[in-house]
Amino acid sequence: MKVEEPIIAYGMPASVRPTVLLGLIGKFQFPSNYLQFLKDNTGATDETLAYCLNVNVKTYRGYRREDANLRPDIKEQLIILVAMVRHGLDVFGSPRSLSKWLHADNFMLGSKPMNLLNTNSGVRLVDDRLTGMEYGDNA
């Protein structure tokens, strides 16, 4: 398994390759750091982030504790969300621009990107749209 520099520097994944993802799930710590990163960079509310993780708001708020014990599927979803947001920051250059795009209707996706982030497939679709934009596709 290849270790990537951004994982070491920021403690947040830069990609979601299966081998990296499985390693991160096993070593996962500090969900509150990941949750705060998502909140700071997407403009999402607690309710929206709870939706993205498929949990109720009370459970989501419990995840902000340092000793929170997350199920593996929640860890996986949180990790891929962080990787997608990091990709979005690379594409847009600022949290404000990324947030604006995530919360706006998107013709290419048929929905607001934020509405698709509650499944791995939805996150992948949004991430693929970001990759397309890097190569000149319309937003």
ABEGO torsion letter per residue (X at the ends): XBBBAAAAAAGBBABABAAAAAAAAAABBGAAAAAAAAAAAAGBBAAAAAAAAGBBAAAAAAAABAABBBBAAAAAAAAAAAAAAAAAAAAAGBAAAAAAAAABBBAAAGBBAAAAAABAAAAAAAAAAAAAAAAGBBX
